[in-house]
């Protein structure tokens, strides 16, 4: 699982050219984004992450847990991408 997480985190750092901070914490990938992006672009970001992972990792042996939070720690959204 850790190997997949590292590959996905590295890919997201490359593909999401915005100024987002992407780290691995325990069993989840954490993405920190500005509050304004969280409030206005969260849905688009979720779709984009899903598309990126499906395109580069269509066959996954493990589930991925992704946490998106704003940089002010006011908002958070956790979602899971199931193994395929």
C-alpha contacts under 8 A as a table, 3 or more apart, distances in Angstrom:
res1	aa1	res2	aa2	distance
1	X	4	X	5.29
1	X	5	X	6.25
1	X	61	X	7.88
1	X	62	X	5.94
2	X	5	X	4.99
2	X	6	X	6.14
2	X	27	X	7.64
3	X	6	X	5.22
3	X	7	X	6.29
4	X	7	X	5.13
4	X	8	X	6.07
4	X	62	X	7.76
5	X	8	X	5.15
5	X	9	X	5.97
5	X	24	X	7.34
5	X	28	X	7.65
5	X	29	X	6.87
5	X	64	X	7.20
6	X	9	X	5.15
6	X	10	X	6.07
6	X	24	X	7.49
7	X	10	X	5.18
7	X	11	X	6.11
8	X	11	X	5.01
8	X	12	X	6.06
8	X	53	X	7.13
9	X	12	X	5.14
9	X	13	X	6.23
9	X	22	X	6.50
9	X	23	X	6.87
9	X	24	X	7.29
9	X	29	X	6.70
10	X	13	X	5.17
10	X	14	X	6.48
11	X	14	X	5.13
11	X	15	X	6.04
12	X	15	X	4.99
12	X	16	X	5.54
12	X	22	X	7.61
12	X	49	X	7.53
12	X	52	X	7.78
13	X	16	X	5.64
13	X	17	X	6.97
13	X	20	X	7.87
13	X	21	X	7.91
13	X	22	X	6.53
14	X	17	X	6.33
15	X	52	X	7.81
16	X	19	X	8.00
16	X	20	X	7.47
17	X	20	X	7.79
19	X	33	X	7.52
20	X	31	X	6.55
20	X	32	X	5.68
20	X	33	X	5.20
20	X	34	X	7.80
21	X	30	X	7.95
21	X	31	X	5.60
21	X	32	X	5.09
21	X	33	X	6.95
22	X	29	X	7.05
22	X	30	X	5.67
22	X	31	X	4.55
22	X	32	X	6.54
23	X	29	X	5.85
23	X	30	X	5.23
23	X	31	X	6.60
24	X	27	X	7.30
24	X	28	X	5.88
24	X	29	X	4.53
24	X	30	X	5.88
25	X	28	X	5.50
25	X	29	X	6.23
25	X	30	X	6.66
27	X	65	X	6.97
28	X	64	X	6.94
28	X	65	X	4.78
28	X	66	X	5.46
28	X	67	X	6.79
29	X	64	X	7.78
29	X	65	X	6.31
29	X	66	X	4.78
29	X	67	X	6.13
30	X	66	X	5.90
30	X	67	X	4.71
30	X	68	X	5.89
30	X	69	X	7.57
31	X	66	X	7.55
31	X	67	X	6.13
31	X	68	X	4.74
31	X	69	X	6.33
32	X	68	X	5.91
32	X	69	X	5.03
32	X	70	X	5.41
32	X	71	X	5.57
33	X	37	X	6.46
33	X	38	X	6.51
33	X	68	X	7.26
33	X	69	X	6.26
33	X	70	X	4.83
33	X	71	X	5.65
34	X	37	X	5.35
34	X	38	X	6.37
34	X	70	X	5.27
34	X	71	X	5.35
34	X	72	X	7.68
35	X	38	X	4.97
35	X	39	X	6.21
35	X	70	X	4.86
35	X	71	X	6.33
35	X	72	X	6.81
35	X	75	X	7.78
36	X	39	X	5.17
36	X	40	X	6.10
36	X	41	X	7.94
37	X	40	X	5.17
37	X	41	X	4.99
37	X	42	X	6.58
38	X	41	X	5.74
38	X	42	X	5.00
38	X	69	X	7.43
38	X	70	X	6.11
38	X	75	X	7.61
39	X	42	X	6.50
41	X	44	X	5.39
41	X	45	X	6.12
42	X	45	X	5.04
42	X	46	X	6.14
43	X	46	X	5.20
43	X	47	X	6.37
44	X	47	X	5.16
44	X	48	X	6.12
45	X	48	X	5.02
45	X	49	X	6.11
46	X	49	X	5.24
46	X	50	X	6.24
47	X	50	X	5.15
47	X	51	X	6.15
48	X	51	X	5.09
48	X	52	X	6.10
49	X	52	X	5.16
49	X	53	X	6.19
50	X	53	X	5.31
50	X	54	X	6.07
50	X	81	X	7.50
51	X	54	X	5.13
51	X	55	X	6.00
52	X	55	X	5.18
52	X	56	X	6.20
53	X	56	X	5.36
53	X	57	X	5.35
53	X	58	X	7.11
54	X	57	X	5.34
54	X	58	X	4.76
55	X	58	X	6.00
57	X	60	X	6.22
58	X	84	X	7.02
59	X	83	X	7.31
59	X	84	X	5.34
60	X	63	X	7.32
60	X	83	X	4.86
60	X	84	X	5.16
61	X	83	X	5.50
61	X	84	X	6.73
62	X	82	X	7.18
62	X	83	X	4.89
62	X	84	X	7.97
63	X	80	X	6.81
63	X	81	X	5.72
63	X	82	X	4.48
63	X	83	X	4.57
64	X	80	X	5.54
64	X	81	X	5.06
64	X	82	X	6.42
64	X	83	X	7.45
65	X	78	X	7.14
65	X	79	X	5.97
65	X	80	X	4.54
65	X	81	X	6.51
66	X	78	X	5.64
66	X	79	X	5.45
66	X	80	X	6.13
66	X	81	X	7.91
67	X	76	X	6.92
67	X	77	X	5.74
67	X	78	X	4.30
67	X	79	X	6.54
68	X	76	X	5.63
68	X	77	X	5.20
68	X	78	X	6.24
69	X	73	X	6.34
69	X	74	X	7.64
69	X	75	X	5.59
69	X	76	X	4.16
69	X	77	X	6.31
70	X	73	X	5.40
70	X	74	X	6.38
70	X	75	X	5.62
70	X	76	X	6.62
71	X	74	X	7.82
72	X	75	X	7.82
73	X	76	X	7.28
